[in-house]
Amino acid sequence: MTDTVSQGWSDLELAVAREAFDRAHERAIDQLVLAVRSRSAALNSADTVWALHDFLSIQRHTMEGRFDFQLEGILFVFAGLVKDELLRLEELAGLEREKLSKITAMARF
């Protein structure tokens, strides 16, 4: 990361953000695996196979868009992850109070 990109983020905050982001990503993958297992158990026709394919395509697009660690916009990402219960605010302890307040406020909507 360049200094201009990480400006406004301490080394501690960067480490906390990265760890929280990675933890949320793991949880999202775990949820996806469970969903795929459940849907796979119901495969009984070409239509259900193609529906699983469509589901996976959508999930891949969503995951790749959501889980691209960029500091620009990361507070919005964290708010969404908190709202979707993939991340808990406590896991962001170490971020400055203003950042946590913004994440908390955005997660309400």
C-alpha positions, 0 to 999 in steps of 0.5 A: 500500500502506498502512503497516499492510500493508507493515509489516515490509517495507522499500522494497527488500524490496517492490521485490524481491518485486514484481519476483520476483512479476512475473517468476514470473507471466511464466514461468507465462504463457509455460508456459501459452501453450506448453501451449495451442499444443501442445493446439491442434495436437491439435484434431480434434473437438468433444470436443478443443475442449471439453477445451481450453476446460475446460483454459483455464477451470481455468488461468484460475482457478488463475492468478487465484488464485495471482497476486494480489500481497498481502503477507499470505501472499506467503511461501507464494506464493513457496514454491509458485512456487519449488517449481514452478520458476517462481521461483528463491531467488536472485531473492528476494535482498534479502529479509531472511534470516528471510523467505528461510529461511521460503520455503526451508523451505516450498518443501521440502513 
